[in-house]
Amino acid sequence: MNKAFESRTRLGIMSVLMVNDDADFTTLKQLLELTDGNLASHARALEDQGYISCEKRFVGRKPNTVYRVTPKGREAFKEHLAALEQFVKEQK
């Protein structure tokens, strides 16, 4: 199992990004019911590991941050889910 995904917040971020092409900061914040600081710190940790990418841009005059899962992140998360599934099977 990958320790980077042990946090509920990071698990949530990755789950959202695995099923969507991308998600902006506000969408992730609302879906996961997080504060700005909490989301920013967890997203940064995933970005530092190369699991997600972050694109900062402006929509009109408003800043907009968009996150995407990277190929490395997709593979790592799939491996994490497989390990969790194996763990559950072994407990039966």
Secondary structure, DSSP 4 states (H G I P E B T S, - for coil): --GGG-SHHHHHHHHHHHHSS-EEHHHHHHHHT--HHHHHHHHHHHHHTTSEEEEEEEETTEEEEEEEE-HHHHHHHHHHHHHHHHHHHHT-
